[in-house]
Amino acid sequence: NSWIIENPIKQFQDSQDNAIALLIQTVKPGTHAYDFSVAHILTTSQAIRILLPLIPEQYQIDLIRQ
């Protein structure tokens, strides 16, 4: 894996911000046609981001990479 993770919580949040920006950019102007599958994946990743600080550090990087 080429992603070097040094600050798991911050880097995961940054990756989420980028994914949300990509999702928003794919919507055709004048519509609300979000990619339903991507929206669900982002919802799940938001839950992981909220729970990540509660997970022991030795498991955080493996969880993020999955």
Secondary structure as GFF3:
##gff-version 3
##sequence-region A 1 66
A	DSSP	alpha_helix	8	25	.	.	.	ID=ss1
A	DSSP	alpha_helix	36	51	.	.	.	ID=ss2
A	DSSP	three_ten_helix	52	54	.	.	.	ID=ss3
A	DSSP	alpha_helix	57	65	.	.	.	ID=ss4
###
